[in-house]
Amino acid sequence: MERIVISRHGEPDVLSRETTLDPDPGPGQVRVRVDAVGVNFADVMIRMGLYPDAGALPLVPGFEASGTIDAVGEGVDPSRVGESVVALMKQGAYAEALVVRSDFALAIPEGLDPVTAAALPVNGLTAYQILEVMAPPRPGETVLVHGAAGGVGTLAVQLAQRRGATVMGSASPAKHEFLRSLGVATVFDSRKRNFAATVKAATNGHGADVVLEPRHGRWILESYKAAAPAGRIVMHGFAAAASGKKGSRWAALRTVLEAPWLQVNPISLMNDNKALMGINLGRMWSESDRLLTWLSELLAMAATGAITPVIDRVLPLEKAALAHHRLQDRANVGKIVLVTRRFRDAGSAGWDVHEEGGGS
């Protein structure tokens, strides 16, 4: 089988192809013959050396994949062989085959194709934890989604709308028309500072009841100012630290230093009647039962059309570097998914696989 390996930190071209033996499932594990792999910004941070939980190099990145179980380990029901599943894992998804704990390989519901299934776990769980668990909006409230045209953002828009919220969204200007097509009520440039005035003007001076902030650093205070009394600001990323494509410890440190350590504190939170929260899906593995319950609910929503992951582009697995370039250029609208030779040989299930550009 082939897999994509990070042997050293740096630009996307450090991603390399490696041929190795198929892994064997251990006790309680299944082996999945992979069709599709979701690409996440956390993969980019790992490649750049900016992800604290990544582990030692070399490593195979990737947290989510879909495919078919073709072997099971001791203690796993043999009847699962042949089952179409989506797998959630700590790392290792950029591969043509992988092994994962059997309970972390969930059956794909009828009517859900492999690309859509692979696009759902990480982005879906992030949006779900924010909007269904930690800061669920009430009908009529306003939700501000930064990076609204990305993988998390597009699902967050849909989950907020399902709850009857009015959605505002920020993105680069080229993506504004797309956001309007999703029903986003107010859009503005994600690169512009001092956006609180825009949010207040669009809400008759009230502000946003829930704010999703994926950038960290100086953006936290600006989102805090845009929040209404009783507003909830949820941080779910560190994207501002990914300056350039090689990775810079100084850029990461600068982002941390730009966070409003003094302006936003327990006293200001009480006086302003606001809440500041954060999520890191990678630190939720000890809550696996909850994660898997949430993912099952997301898969059911997607199967019935209640939510639909927006797919930006489908690329061959060997074009992983191109996927990382596209993410860091902020060129994507929705999710980028990598697909294996097996999937392409089977006809790609109607998806247009982009073969252009450089390899890994």
N, C-alpha and C positions, 0 to 999 in steps of 0.2 A: 504494500500500500504506500501511498504518498501522503506526506503531511507538511505543514508549513512550520518552520522553526525560527525562533529568535535566538541567535547565538551571541549577539552583542547589541547594545543599545545604539539607537541612531535613527536615521531617516528611514522612510518606508522600504528602501532597497535593501535593508539589512534582513528583511524577511526572505528566507531561502527555502527551497524545496528539498525534501529528504525522502529517500525510499528506505523503508524498513519493513520488518515482519509484522503481520497482523498481531495485535495484542490478544491475549487469552483472558477471558473473564475469570476472576477469582470468586471465592464464596460470596454469595449475595449480589453478584454483579451480572450484567448482561453486556454482550458486545453488539454494537450498533453499526451496521453498514450505512455510511452517511450519504444522504442526498443533498442536504443544504445546511449552511452554517450562517448564523447571524453575525454581523460585524458591528461592534460597539466602540464608543469612544474610549472606554476603559482599555480595549485592546491597543489603541493608539498610545495611551498613557503607559501601558506596560512596555511597549516597544521603545518608548522614549526614556524609560527608566524612572518614571515619575509616579508609579503605582506602588504604594508601600506594601501591599499584600501579595505581590507578584511571585516572590520566591526566586531562587537562584537560576541563572542561565546555565545551559540552554533550556528553553521551554517551548511548548506548543501553546499558542494563545487560543482564546475562544471559550465562551461560556455556554453556548447553546447550539444545538444541532438537531436536525430531523433525519430520520432514516428508518431502517428495518432491522429488528433484532434477528441476528443469524446464529447466535450461540449464547448459552446461559451457563453461569457458574453453579457450584454446589448450593443447594437450598432454594433455587429459583425454579418455578414451575416450567417444565420443558415446553408446555403448550404456548409459551410466549414467543417461541421461535416463529418468525414470519409476521410478527406484529409491527405495524407502523407506529412509530413513537416520536416524541420530541423529548430531548434530553437536556437537562439543566446540570451544569458541572462547574467546578472551580476553575478549571483550565483544560486545554487539550482538544477543543472542538475543531480546530483547523486541520482536519485529517479525514482520510477516506474511511477510516474505521476507528472506533473508540470504545473504551469500556467505562461503564458508569454504574453506580449503585442502582439496583433494579427499581427501587421506588422513585428514583429521579428520572426514570424513563416512562413518561406518561403516554398512554394511548392517544393517538390523534383522532379526534372525532370524525365521523362520517362527513364528507363534503369539504374537508379542510385539506388543502394540498401541502406538500412538503415545504415549499418556499414560504408560504404564509405562516405555517406552524413554526418554522425556524426564526421568523421575524418577531415572534411574540414574547418569549420568556423574559428576557432582561428588560427591554423597554416597557413591556406590559406590566411586569411586576413593579417596576419603579413608579409608573403612573398610578397603578392600583394602590400601592402602599400610601402614596400621598393623598389621593382623591377618594379612596374608599375606606381607608383606615385612620390615617393621622389627621387629615384636614378636609374631611368631606364637606363640600359646599351644600348649602340649602337651596331650594328652588328660589330663583330671583337674585341670588348673590352673584357677584362678579369674580371671575377667576382670570388672573393674568398669567399667561404661559410664555416664558421667554424661550427662545429657540423652538417656536411653535411649529416650524416646518420640519423638524428633525424626527427621529424615530420615537423618542419619548414624547415629544411635543404633540405630534399628530394623534397619538393615542390618548394623551392627556386632554386634548381638545374634545375628543369623542366621549370620554368618561365624564368630563365636566358637563357636557351638554346632556348626557343621559340623566344627570341629576337635576336638570332644569336650570343650570347656571348660564349666565351670559359670559361669553369668553372674549377676552382681549388677548392679542398675541403680538410678539415681536419676532422679527426675522429680517434678513437683508431685503432691500426693496424689490429685488427680482422675484421674491417669493410671495409678495403681498397678495397678488391676484389669486394664487393658489389658496392662501389662507382664507380669503373671502369666499372662495368656492366651498370651503369646509363650514362656512357659517360663522366665522370669526367676526365679531361685531366691530371691533376697532383694531387696526394694525398699525405698527410703527417700526421704525428702523432699530434693530437690536444693537447697533453700534453707537447710537446716539446716547449721550449722557443727559442727565437732568430730565428724565422721562416722567418723573412723578407728576409734573404739571399736566402732561398729556393725559395721564390716567385720571387725575382729579377732574379735568375738564370734561372727559368722556363719561364721568360718573356723577355729574352735578356736585362736584366737590367732595364726594364721599371717599373715593379710593377703592382699591381692590380688596375683596374679602379674603381671597386666597391668592398667593403669589408663588409660582414655581421658579426658583432661581438656580440655574445649573452652572454659573460661571465663577462664583466665589469672589474673594478680594473686594475691591471697591464697589462692585455691583451690589453687594449685600446691603449697604447703607441706602443706595438708591431705591432698591426694591422695598426696603423698610419704610422709606418716606412715601412710597406709592401705596402702601397698605392702609386700609381704613381702620378706625377704632374697632377692636375685636378682630382685627385681621390676623391671618396666619401666613407667615413666610416660611417656605420649606426649601432648604438648600439640598440639591441632589447631584452636585457635580463639582468639578475643579477645572473646568475647561479653560479658564483664563490663564492657567499655568502652562498650557500647551502652546508656547510662543515659538514660532518656527517649527521645523519638522525634525530636527535632530534631537531636541530636548535640552533644556537648560535648567540646572539647579537654581541658578539665580532667578530665572523667571518664576519658578515655583515659590522661592522664598519671597520674592517681591509681591506675588499674589497674596501670600499669607500676611505679609506686613501691611498690605493695603486693606485688609479686613478691618471693620470698625470696632476694634477691641474696646475702645473707651466709650464710643457713642452709643453702642447697643450693649446693655448690661442689665442685670436683674432690676435695678432701680428704674432705668428708662423703660423697660418692658412693662413694669407695673404702672408707671405714670402715663405711658402712651396706650395702655390697654391693648398690647400686641403680643403675639407669640412668634418666636423664632425657633424653627425645628430643622432637623437634618436627617437625611437617610443615606445609608451606604449599604446597598444590597449585598455586597461582598462580606459584610459583617453579620448577615442574617442566617448563616448556615446552622447555627445552634437552634434556630426556629424553623427547622425544615418542615415540620408538619404544617405550620401556617403557610409557608411559601408554596408548598405543593397544593394546599387547598385553594389558595389564591390563583395559582396557575391553572388549576382545573376549571375554576370559574371563568378565567379569561379565555381558555380554549372553548368552553361552552358558548360564551358570548360571540367569539369569532365564528364558530360553526353555524350560529343562527343569524349572523349578519348584524348583530347588535353593535359590534365594533369591527373595524377592518384595518389591519395594519397597512399602512401606505408603503409600497415598495418603490424605492427610487430606481434601483438598478440591480440586475442579476448578472454576476460575473463568475467566470470559472475560478475554482479554488486556487489555481496557480497564478491568478491575477490579484492575489491578496494585497500586494503593494499598491496596485492601482486603486483598490478600495480604500486603503488608508490615505492615499493622496486626496481622493475625492472627499473623504470625511474632513480632513484638515483644511482643505480649501473651502469648506462650508458650501460645497456645490450641490450636496444631496438635498432632495426633498423626500423625506421619509427614510426608510431603511435600506441599507445595502446588504445583499445576501450573496454568499459564495455558493456555488454548486459543484458537485463532483463529476468525474467522468461517467460514473454509473448513472447519475441522473440525466446527464446529457445524452448518453447512449440510449436511454429509455424514452427519449423524445421530449424531455424538459417540461412535460405536463402543460404545454401551451405557453410557457414563459419564453420571452425573447432574451437569450443569453448574449451579452455584449462581449465580443471577443477582442475588441480593439485595445490598443495601449500596450504598455510594457508588462512584463511578468513579475515574478517574485524573486 
